[in-house]
Amino acid sequence: MDEVVGHIGPREPFQIGSSHDHDGSDRGSGGGQNPQEAVGLLRIGLGVDDHDVRPDVRQVSKRLGGEVFSLHVQAEGFKSGESLGWGSIGEEHDPSHSGASLAGYARRVASPLRYRSLAYRTATQPFEVVTDDGVLLRGERLGTGDVAVVFCHGFLGWHRKPRLVRYQDALAERFTVYGFDFRGHGESEGLSAFGALEHLDVDAVVRLARADGFVRVVTFGGSMGGIAVIRHAAVIGGVDAVVTVSTPARWDGHDSQAVRRLAWLTATRWGRRLLRGSGVRVSPTFQRVEEPAELVGKIAPTPLVIVHGRDDHFFDEEQAWMLYRQANPPKRLLLASRFGHAEDGYTLEFARQISDAIAAMVP
């Protein structure tokens, strides 16, 4: 593993949304509205209809075998001597997220086994909170640490999802973790807004942590959860550090097959039926809000850690660099070669490294 701390000079720009780099195929010419005329987040509602993504799409990526894992760290504004630790993170790239067909993907989404919840190892306390716009959220608190970590899952997730439970258990060894279901997911009420309103969910749980007596509160979010914690820290604030994982900088420019599958699920009749069957309720409209890259510069002086997989099959590496360039110090960027997207990389070793990073930011 390589670790570089400090400014290392300009980088060559990456091509955003290159089909050759990410999905190995060009976008089909299937029906759907003209992308120039559509609006939405992450191409949700952009030029997609029931025929735009077909069940026989080719496999877009394969699990890497035998590649040496490496970690790159870029940082500005942190005190000398701080470390994010050593060891491999993201060693498990979940092959289910790189599936060979839409039909197989849909079966995985709707499978009751995939949506089976896991019990925490740590004792928990259930909680309910209501957001400023009146949405009831449910979650659980675990751990006894002096620092509270508000844990934010991604789209199609929920706080008791097995891999997320194991990761939260690992964080709870050092912190008090508030895991909850975003609006439209799991046991919470309301409709998912794909990150446009979820910062209100983050704020409701942050306020609960403050009311419980925590002086130091950190937000951690992956994918849609990463969008939510950036929006929360920039628009509302009131936290002591932010960790965002696998988060896009821009709404547009993503032509990966994974984003196309997401668009099919959210913007087509059959996709929405599958989502409802799996317990995810989505808004029928799409609210265009500021992009993460437009907001991330407002987070400082709150410390920010940006984590991204170089093998992310949703959003390419340049998205992380764009966020990092737009952010103000103190900021840190972690790039991992074997991480995947969001929870793909939520291993016990990654939990240890992020725990070290949090402890350094909020001693």
TORKOL-4160 file (C-alpha; in steps of 0.2 Angstrom, whole numbers, padded with zeros to 4 digits, m for minus):
363
<pt num="1" X="0000" Y="0000" Z="0000"/>
<pt num="2" X="0006" Y="0018" Z="m0004"/>
<pt num="3" X="0001" Y="0032" Z="0007"/>
<pt num="4" X="0005" Y="0050" Z="0001"/>
<pt num="5" X="0000" Y="0065" Z="0013"/>
<pt num="6" X="0000" Y="0082" Z="0007"/>
<pt num="7" X="m0002" Y="0091" Z="m0010"/>
<pt num="8" X="0006" Y="0082" Z="m0024"/>
<pt num="9" X="0003" Y="0094" Z="m0038"/>
<pt num="10" X="m0009" Y="0094" Z="m0053"/>
<pt num="11" X="m0016" Y="0078" Z="m0060"/>
<pt num="12" X="m0021" Y="0074" Z="m0078"/>
<pt num="13" X="m0039" Y="0075" Z="m0080"/>
<pt num="14" X="m0050" Y="0060" Z="m0081"/>
<pt num="15" X="m0063" Y="0057" Z="m0094"/>
<pt num="16" X="m0080" Y="0058" Z="m0085"/>
<pt num="17" X="m0092" Y="0044" Z="m0089"/>
<pt num="18" X="m0081" Y="0035" Z="m0102"/>
<pt num="19" X="m0090" Y="0019" Z="m0108"/>
<pt num="20" X="m0074" Y="0012" Z="m0113"/>
<pt num="21" X="m0067" Y="0014" Z="m0096"/>
<pt num="22" X="m0082" Y="0008" Z="m0086"/>
<pt num="23" X="m0094" Y="m0003" Z="m0095"/>
<pt num="24" X="m0086" Y="m0008" Z="m0111"/>
<pt num="25" X="m0101" Y="m0004" Z="m0122"/>
<pt num="26" X="m0110" Y="0011" Z="m0129"/>
<pt num="27" X="m0127" Y="0017" Z="m0124"/>
<pt num="28" X="m0140" Y="0009" Z="m0135"/>
<pt num="29" X="m0152" Y="0018" Z="m0146"/>
<pt num="30" X="m0168" Y="0012" Z="m0137"/>
<pt num="31" X="m0183" Y="0023" Z="m0135"/>
<pt num="32" X="m0185" Y="0037" Z="m0122"/>
<pt num="33" X="m0185" Y="0055" Z="m0122"/>
<pt num="34" X="m0171" Y="0066" Z="m0128"/>
<pt num="35" X="m0158" Y="0068" Z="m0114"/>
<pt num="36" X="m0157" Y="0086" Z="m0119"/>
<pt num="37" X="m0175" Y="0089" Z="m0114"/>
<pt num="38" X="m0175" Y="0079" Z="m0098"/>
<pt num="39" X="m0172" Y="0084" Z="m0080"/>
<pt num="40" X="m0167" Y="0073" Z="m0065"/>
<pt num="41" X="m0153" Y="0067" Z="m0054"/>
<pt num="42" X="m0140" Y="0055" Z="m0060"/>
<pt num="43" X="m0150" Y="0052" Z="m0076"/>
<pt num="44" X="m0165" Y="0047" Z="m0066"/>
<pt num="45" X="m0179" Y="0052" Z="m0078"/>
<pt num="46" X="m0167" Y="0056" Z="m0091"/>
<pt num="47" X="m0171" Y="0048" Z="m0108"/>
<pt num="48" X="m0176" Y="0031" Z="m0100"/>
<pt num="49" X="m0191" Y="0021" Z="m0104"/>
<pt num="50" X="m0196" Y="0002" Z="m0102"/>
<pt num="51" X="m0186" Y="m0002" Z="m0118"/>
<pt num="52" X="m0170" Y="0008" Z="m0115"/>
<pt num="53" X="m0162" Y="m0005" Z="m0104"/>
<pt num="54" X="m0165" Y="m0023" Z="m0110"/>
<pt num="55" X="m0164" Y="m0039" Z="m0101"/>
<pt num="56" X="m0150" Y="m0046" Z="m0112"/>
<pt num="57" X="m0137" Y="m0032" Z="m0108"/>
<pt num="58" X="m0119" Y="m0039" Z="m0108"/>
<pt num="59" X="m0109" Y="m0041" Z="m0092"/>
<pt num="60" X="m0101" Y="m0024" Z="m0089"/>
<pt num="61" X="m0087" Y="m0029" Z="m0077"/>
<pt num="62" X="m0079" Y="m0044" Z="m0069"/>
<pt num="63" X="m0071" Y="m0046" Z="m0052"/>
<pt num="64" X="m0053" Y="m0042" Z="m0052"/>
<pt num="65" X="m0041" Y="m0057" Z="m0048"/>
<pt num="66" X="m0024" Y="m0056" Z="m0042"/>
<pt num="67" X="m0022" Y="m0038" Z="m0043"/>
<pt num="68" X="m0011" Y="m0030" Z="m0029"/>
<pt num="69" X="m0022" Y="m0018" Z="m0019"/>
<pt num="70" X="m0016" Y="0000" Z="m0016"/>
<pt num="71" X="m0022" Y="0015" Z="m0007"/>
<pt num="72" X="m0018" Y="0033" Z="m0012"/>
<pt num="73" X="m0021" Y="0047" Z="0000"/>
<pt num="74" X="m0022" Y="0066" Z="m0003"/>
<pt num="75" X="m0024" Y="0078" Z="0010"/>
<pt num="76" X="m0024" Y="0097" Z="0014"/>
<pt num="77" X="m0026" Y="0106" Z="0031"/>
<pt num="78" X="m0023" Y="0091" Z="0042"/>
<pt num="79" X="m0010" Y="0092" Z="0056"/>
<pt num="80" X="0006" Y="0083" Z="0053"/>
<pt num="81" X="0007" Y="0065" Z="0060"/>
<pt num="82" X="m0011" Y="0061" Z="0057"/>
<pt num="83" X="m0014" Y="0044" Z="0048"/>
<pt num="84" X="m0027" Y="0034" Z="0040"/>
<pt num="85" X="m0019" Y="0018" Z="0045"/>
<pt num="86" X="m0012" Y="0004" Z="0035"/>
<pt num="87" X="m0019" Y="m0013" Z="0028"/>
<pt num="88" X="m0031" Y="m0017" Z="0014"/>
<pt num="89" X="m0048" Y="m0009" Z="0012"/>
<pt num="90" X="m0061" Y="m0014" Z="0000"/>
<pt num="91" X="m0054" Y="m0031" Z="m0002"/>
<pt num="92" X="m0071" Y="m0038" Z="m0006"/>
<pt num="93" X="m0078" Y="m0032" Z="m0022"/>
<pt num="94" X="m0096" Y="m0038" Z="m0022"/>
<pt num="95" X="m0099" Y="m0047" Z="m0038"/>
<pt num="96" X="m0117" Y="m0045" Z="m0037"/>
<pt num="97" X="m0115" Y="m0027" Z="m0041"/>
<pt num="98" X="m0107" Y="m0031" Z="m0058"/>
<pt num="99" X="m0120" Y="m0043" Z="m0063"/>
<pt num="100" X="m0122" Y="m0050" Z="m0081"/>
<pt num="101" X="m0140" Y="m0045" Z="m0085"/>
<pt num="102" X="m0154" Y="m0034" Z="m0080"/>
<pt num="103" X="m0165" Y="m0049" Z="m0077"/>
<pt num="104" X="m0153" Y="m0056" Z="m0064"/>
<pt num="105" X="m0151" Y="m0039" Z="m0057"/>
<pt num="106" X="m0170" Y="m0037" Z="m0055"/>
<pt num="107" X="m0171" Y="m0054" Z="m0046"/>
<pt num="108" X="m0157" Y="m0049" Z="m0034"/>
<pt num="109" X="m0166" Y="m0033" Z="m0030"/>
<pt num="110" X="m0183" Y="m0041" Z="m0027"/>
<pt num="111" X="m0176" Y="m0056" Z="m0018"/>
<pt num="112" X="m0183" Y="m0058" Z="0000"/>
<pt num="113" X="m0166" Y="m0066" Z="0005"/>
<pt num="114" X="m0156" Y="m0051" Z="m0001"/>
<pt num="115" X="m0167" Y="m0040" Z="0009"/>
<pt num="116" X="m0166" Y="m0050" Z="0025"/>
<pt num="117" X="m0161" Y="m0040" Z="0040"/>
<pt num="118" X="m0147" Y="m0045" Z="0051"/>
<pt num="119" X="m0146" Y="m0043" Z="0070"/>
<pt num="120" X="m0133" Y="m0032" Z="0078"/>
<pt num="121" X="m0119" Y="m0040" Z="0089"/>
<pt num="122" X="m0120" Y="m0024" Z="0099"/>
<pt num="123" X="m0135" Y="m0020" Z="0111"/>
<pt num="124" X="m0146" Y="m0007" Z="0102"/>
<pt num="125" X="m0159" Y="0006" Z="0107"/>
<pt num="126" X="m0172" Y="0009" Z="0094"/>
<pt num="127" X="m0177" Y="0027" Z="0090"/>
<pt num="128" X="m0189" Y="0037" Z="0080"/>
<pt num="129" X="m0187" Y="0055" Z="0074"/>
<pt num="130" X="m0197" Y="0067" Z="0063"/>
<pt num="131" X="m0189" Y="0077" Z="0050"/>
<pt num="132" X="m0193" Y="0096" Z="0048"/>
<pt num="133" X="m0204" Y="0091" Z="0033"/>
<pt num="134" X="m0214" Y="0079" Z="0043"/>
<pt num="135" X="m0207" Y="0062" Z="0038"/>
<pt num="136" X="m0205" Y="0049" Z="0052"/>
<pt num="137" X="m0189" Y="0040" Z="0052"/>
<pt num="138" X="m0184" Y="0024" Z="0062"/>
<pt num="139" X="m0167" Y="0018" Z="0067"/>
<pt num="140" X="m0156" Y="0010" Z="0081"/>
<pt num="141" X="m0142" Y="0017" Z="0092"/>
<pt num="142" X="m0128" Y="0006" Z="0096"/>
<pt num="143" X="m0111" Y="0008" Z="0105"/>
<pt num="144" X="m0105" Y="0018" Z="0120"/>
<pt num="145" X="m0092" Y="0029" Z="0113"/>
<pt num="146" X="m0090" Y="0048" Z="0117"/>
<pt num="147" X="m0092" Y="0052" Z="0098"/>
<pt num="148" X="m0108" Y="0050" Z="0089"/>
<pt num="149" X="m0107" Y="0044" Z="0071"/>
<pt num="150" X="m0123" Y="0046" Z="0060"/>
<pt num="151" X="m0122" Y="0032" Z="0048"/>
<pt num="152" X="m0131" Y="0035" Z="0031"/>
<pt num="153" X="m0134" Y="0020" Z="0019"/>
<pt num="154" X="m0136" Y="0022" Z="0000"/>
<pt num="155" X="m0151" Y="0020" Z="m0012"/>
<pt num="156" X="m0159" Y="0002" Z="m0010"/>
<pt num="157" X="m0151" Y="0001" Z="0007"/>
<pt num="158" X="m0157" Y="0000" Z="0025"/>
<pt num="159" X="m0149" Y="0001" Z="0042"/>
<pt num="160" X="m0151" Y="m0018" Z="0045"/>
<pt num="161" X="m0144" Y="m0024" Z="0029"/>
<pt num="162" X="m0132" Y="m0037" Z="0033"/>
<pt num="163" X="m0116" Y="m0030" Z="0027"/>
<pt num="164" X="m0120" Y="m0013" Z="0034"/>
<pt num="165" X="m0124" Y="m0021" Z="0051"/>
<pt num="166" X="m0107" Y="m0029" Z="0052"/>
<pt num="167" X="m0099" Y="m0012" Z="0047"/>
<pt num="168" X="m0109" Y="m0002" Z="0060"/>
<pt num="169" X="m0104" Y="m0015" Z="0073"/>
<pt num="170" X="m0086" Y="m0012" Z="0069"/>
<pt num="171" X="m0088" Y="0007" Z="0071"/>
<pt num="172" X="m0098" Y="0004" Z="0087"/>
<pt num="173" X="m0082" Y="m0003" Z="0095"/>
<pt num="174" X="m0076" Y="0015" Z="0097"/>
<pt num="175" X="m0091" Y="0026" Z="0094"/>
<pt num="176" X="m0109" Y="0027" Z="0097"/>
<pt num="177" X="m0118" Y="0024" Z="0080"/>
<pt num="178" X="m0135" Y="0030" Z="0075"/>
<pt num="179" X="m0140" Y="0019" Z="0060"/>
<pt num="180" X="m0157" Y="0023" Z="0052"/>
<pt num="181" X="m0167" Y="0021" Z="0037"/>
<pt num="182" X="m0169" Y="0035" Z="0025"/>
<pt num="183" X="m0186" Y="0041" Z="0019"/>
<pt num="184" X="m0194" Y="0028" Z="0008"/>
<pt num="185" X="m0183" Y="0014" Z="0014"/>
<pt num="186" X="m0184" Y="0000" Z="0026"/>
<pt num="187" X="m0195" Y="0005" Z="0041"/>
<pt num="188" X="m0195" Y="0023" Z="0038"/>
<pt num="189" X="m0210" Y="0032" Z="0030"/>
<pt num="190" X="m0211" Y="0044" Z="0016"/>
<pt num="191" X="m0204" Y="0043" Z="m0002"/>
<pt num="192" X="m0186" Y="0043" Z="m0007"/>
<pt num="193" X="m0180" Y="0059" Z="m0016"/>
<pt num="194" X="m0164" Y="0052" Z="m0022"/>
<pt num="195" X="m0153" Y="0063" Z="m0011"/>
<pt num="196" X="m0163" Y="0080" Z="m0014"/>
<pt num="197" X="m0172" Y="0080" Z="0003"/>
<pt num="198" X="m0162" Y="0067" Z="0012"/>
<pt num="199" X="m0151" Y="0080" Z="0021"/>
<pt num="200" X="m0167" Y="0083" Z="0031"/>
<pt num="201" X="m0166" Y="0065" Z="0037"/>
<pt num="202" X="m0148" Y="0067" Z="0042"/>
<pt num="203" X="m0152" Y="0083" Z="0051"/>
<pt num="204" X="m0166" Y="0075" Z="0061"/>
<pt num="205" X="m0154" Y="0061" Z="0067"/>
<pt num="206" X="m0140" Y="0073" Z="0071"/>
<pt num="207" X="m0152" Y="0084" Z="0082"/>
<pt num="208" X="m0156" Y="0068" Z="0091"/>
<pt num="209" X="m0138" Y="0064" Z="0094"/>
<pt num="210" X="m0136" Y="0082" Z="0101"/>
<pt num="211" X="m0151" Y="0080" Z="0112"/>
<pt num="212" X="m0144" Y="0064" Z="0119"/>
<pt num="213" X="m0129" Y="0074" Z="0125"/>
<pt num="214" X="m0116" Y="0071" Z="0112"/>
<pt num="215" X="m0104" Y="0086" Z="0110"/>
<pt num="216" X="m0095" Y="0078" Z="0094"/>
<pt num="217" X="m0106" Y="0072" Z="0080"/>
<pt num="218" X="m0099" Y="0065" Z="0064"/>
<pt num="219" X="m0109" Y="0060" Z="0048"/>
<pt num="220" X="m0104" Y="0045" Z="0037"/>
<pt num="221" X="m0113" Y="0042" Z="0021"/>
<pt num="222" X="m0111" Y="0031" Z="0005"/>
<pt num="223" X="m0117" Y="0034" Z="m0012"/>
<pt num="224" X="m0134" Y="0043" Z="m0010"/>
<pt num="225" X="m0130" Y="0044" Z="0009"/>
<pt num="226" X="m0114" Y="0053" Z="0003"/>
<pt num="227" X="m0124" Y="0065" Z="m0006"/>
<pt num="228" X="m0135" Y="0068" Z="0009"/>
<pt num="229" X="m0121" Y="0071" Z="0021"/>
<pt num="230" X="m0113" Y="0084" Z="0009"/>
<pt num="231" X="m0129" Y="0093" Z="0007"/>
<pt num="232" X="m0132" Y="0093" Z="0026"/>
<pt num="233" X="m0115" Y="0099" Z="0030"/>
<pt num="234" X="m0116" Y="0113" Z="0017"/>
<pt num="235" X="m0134" Y="0119" Z="0019"/>
<pt num="236" X="m0137" Y="0116" Z="0037"/>
<pt num="237" X="m0121" Y="0112" Z="0046"/>
<pt num="238" X="m0119" Y="0108" Z="0064"/>
<pt num="239" X="m0107" Y="0093" Z="0063"/>
<pt num="240" X="m0089" Y="0091" Z="0068"/>
<pt num="241" X="m0083" Y="0080" Z="0053"/>
<pt num="242" X="m0090" Y="0072" Z="0037"/>
<pt num="243" X="m0085" Y="0056" Z="0028"/>
<pt num="244" X="m0092" Y="0054" Z="0011"/>
<pt num="245" X="m0090" Y="0037" Z="0001"/>
<pt num="246" X="m0093" Y="0034" Z="m0018"/>
<pt num="247" X="m0102" Y="0050" Z="m0020"/>
<pt num="248" X="m0104" Y="0059" Z="m0037"/>
<pt num="249" X="m0099" Y="0076" Z="m0040"/>
<pt num="250" X="m0110" Y="0080" Z="m0054"/>
<pt num="251" X="m0128" Y="0074" Z="m0058"/>
<pt num="252" X="m0124" Y="0072" Z="m0077"/>
<pt num="253" X="m0111" Y="0063" Z="m0087"/>
<pt num="254" X="m0112" Y="0046" Z="m0080"/>
<pt num="255" X="m0115" Y="0033" Z="m0094"/>
<pt num="256" X="m0110" Y="0017" Z="m0084"/>
<pt num="257" X="m0121" Y="0002" Z="m0085"/>
<pt num="258" X="m0124" Y="0003" Z="m0067"/>
<pt num="259" X="m0132" Y="0020" Z="m0068"/>
<pt num="260" X="m0142" Y="0015" Z="m0082"/>
<pt num="261" X="m0149" Y="0000" Z="m0072"/>
<pt num="262" X="m0153" Y="0013" Z="m0058"/>
<pt num="263" X="m0162" Y="0024" Z="m0070"/>
<pt num="264" X="m0172" Y="0009" Z="m0077"/>
<pt num="265" X="m0177" Y="0005" Z="m0059"/>
<pt num="266" X="m0183" Y="0022" Z="m0054"/>
<pt num="267" X="m0190" Y="0029" Z="m0070"/>
<pt num="268" X="m0200" Y="0014" Z="m0078"/>
<pt num="269" X="m0216" Y="0006" Z="m0073"/>
<pt num="270" X="m0208" Y="m0011" Z="m0071"/>
<pt num="271" X="m0193" Y="m0004" Z="m0062"/>
<pt num="272" X="m0204" Y="0005" Z="m0049"/>
<pt num="273" X="m0214" Y="m0011" Z="m0046"/>
<pt num="274" X="m0199" Y="m0020" Z="m0042"/>
<pt num="275" X="m0194" Y="m0006" Z="m0030"/>
<pt num="276" X="m0210" Y="m0007" Z="m0022"/>
<pt num="277" X="m0209" Y="m0026" Z="m0020"/>
<pt num="278" X="m0193" Y="m0024" Z="m0011"/>
<pt num="279" X="m0199" Y="m0011" Z="0001"/>
<pt num="280" X="m0192" Y="0005" Z="m0008"/>
<pt num="281" X="m0204" Y="0019" Z="m0011"/>
<pt num="282" X="m0199" Y="0033" Z="m0023"/>
<pt num="283" X="m0205" Y="0050" Z="m0027"/>
<pt num="284" X="m0215" Y="0051" Z="m0043"/>
<pt num="285" X="m0206" Y="0068" Z="m0047"/>
<pt num="286" X="m0187" Y="0073" Z="m0047"/>
<pt num="287" X="m0182" Y="0088" Z="m0039"/>
<pt num="288" X="m0166" Y="0096" Z="m0047"/>
<pt num="289" X="m0155" Y="0103" Z="m0033"/>
<pt num="290" X="m0137" Y="0109" Z="m0032"/>
<pt num="291" X="m0124" Y="0097" Z="m0037"/>
<pt num="292" X="m0112" Y="0090" Z="m0023"/>
<pt num="293" X="m0098" Y="0099" Z="m0032"/>
<pt num="294" X="m0107" Y="0115" Z="m0030"/>
<pt num="295" X="m0109" Y="0113" Z="m0011"/>
<pt num="296" X="m0094" Y="0104" Z="m0005"/>
<pt num="297" X="m0084" Y="0120" Z="m0004"/>
<pt num="298" X="m0096" Y="0127" Z="0009"/>
<pt num="299" X="m0092" Y="0113" Z="0022"/>
<pt num="300" X="m0075" Y="0120" Z="0028"/>
<pt num="301" X="m0069" Y="0123" Z="0041"/>
<pt num="302" X="m0078" Y="0106" Z="0046"/>
<pt num="303" X="m0065" Y="0092" Z="0041"/>
<pt num="304" X="m0070" Y="0082" Z="0026"/>
<pt num="305" X="m0064" Y="0064" Z="0021"/>
<pt num="306" X="m0068" Y="0059" Z="0003"/>
<pt num="307" X="m0067" Y="0040" Z="m0001"/>
<pt num="308" X="m0068" Y="0032" Z="m0018"/>
<pt num="309" X="m0064" Y="0016" Z="m0027"/>
<pt num="310" X="m0054" Y="0017" Z="m0043"/>
<pt num="311" X="m0065" Y="0002" Z="m0049"/>
<pt num="312" X="m0081" Y="0011" Z="m0044"/>
<pt num="313" X="m0094" Y="0004" Z="m0057"/>
<pt num="314" X="m0106" Y="0018" Z="m0054"/>
<pt num="315" X="m0095" Y="0034" Z="m0054"/>
<pt num="316" X="m0078" Y="0036" Z="m0060"/>
<pt num="317" X="m0063" Y="0042" Z="m0050"/>
<pt num="318" X="m0063" Y="0059" Z="m0057"/>
<pt num="319" X="m0079" Y="0062" Z="m0047"/>
<pt num="320" X="m0069" Y="0061" Z="m0031"/>
<pt num="321" X="m0055" Y="0072" Z="m0038"/>
<pt num="322" X="m0068" Y="0085" Z="m0043"/>
<pt num="323" X="m0076" Y="0085" Z="m0025"/>
<pt num="324" X="m0058" Y="0086" Z="m0018"/>
<pt num="325" X="m0053" Y="0101" Z="m0029"/>
<pt num="326" X="m0069" Y="0110" Z="m0025"/>
<pt num="327" X="m0068" Y="0107" Z="m0006"/>
<pt num="328" X="m0058" Y="0118" Z="0005"/>
<pt num="329" X="m0046" Y="0112" Z="0019"/>
<pt num="330" X="m0046" Y="0103" Z="0030"/>
<pt num="331" X="m0049" Y="0089" Z="0017"/>
<pt num="332" X="m0043" Y="0072" Z="0013"/>
<pt num="333" X="m0045" Y="0060" Z="m0002"/>
<pt num="334" X="m0043" Y="0041" Z="m0001"/>
<pt num="335" X="m0043" Y="0032" Z="m0017"/>
<pt num="336" X="m0043" Y="0013" Z="m0017"/>
<pt num="337" X="m0040" Y="0001" Z="m0031"/>
<pt num="338" X="m0050" Y="m0013" Z="m0025"/>
<pt num="339" X="m0065" Y="m0005" Z="m0017"/>
<pt num="340" X="m0080" Y="m0006" Z="m0028"/>
<pt num="341" X="m0095" Y="0006" Z="m0025"/>
<pt num="342" X="m0100" Y="0011" Z="m0007"/>
<pt num="343" X="m0104" Y="m0004" Z="0004"/>
<pt num="344" X="m0094" Y="m0016" Z="m0008"/>
<pt num="345" X="m0079" Y="m0009" Z="0002"/>
<pt num="346" X="m0087" Y="m0009" Z="0019"/>
<pt num="347" X="m0075" Y="m0021" Z="0026"/>
<pt num="348" X="m0069" Y="m0023" Z="0044"/>
<pt num="349" X="m0052" Y="m0016" Z="0039"/>
<pt num="350" X="m0060" Y="m0001" Z="0031"/>
<pt num="351" X="m0070" Y="0002" Z="0047"/>
<pt num="352" X="m0054" Y="0002" Z="0057"/>
<pt num="353" X="m0046" Y="0015" Z="0045"/>
<pt num="354" X="m0061" Y="0026" Z="0045"/>
<pt num="355" X="m0062" Y="0025" Z="0064"/>
<pt num="356" X="m0044" Y="0031" Z="0065"/>
<pt num="357" X="m0048" Y="0045" Z="0053"/>
<pt num="358" X="m0063" Y="0050" Z="0064"/>
<pt num="359" X="m0053" Y="0049" Z="0080"/>
<pt num="360" X="m0040" Y="0061" Z="0072"/>
<pt num="361" X="m0052" Y="0073" Z="0066"/>
<pt num="362" X="m0062" Y="0074" Z="0082"/>
<pt num="363" X="m0050" Y="0070" Z="0096"/>
